[in-house]
């Protein structure tokens, strides 16, 4: 996995976790859902990079 892509995925996951936590603390369901979606996007990006790595070897 390229380091840059992996870093982007981790940043996206982290931002999502923060948004989800902030949404829960404030009772904002929309922010919580947005955070979960951002985490899922980061997870998908990370999975895509892992699949690319498998086929490189």
GIQUI-V443011 format. One record per run of one state. SS is the DSSP state (h for helix, s for strand, l for the rest). FROM is the first residue (numbers start at 1). LEN is the number of residues. Records with the same first field share a line. If there is no record, write none. Layout:
SS->FROM-LEN ; FROM-LEN
This chain:
l->1-2 ; 27-2 ; 57-1
h->3-24 ; 29-28
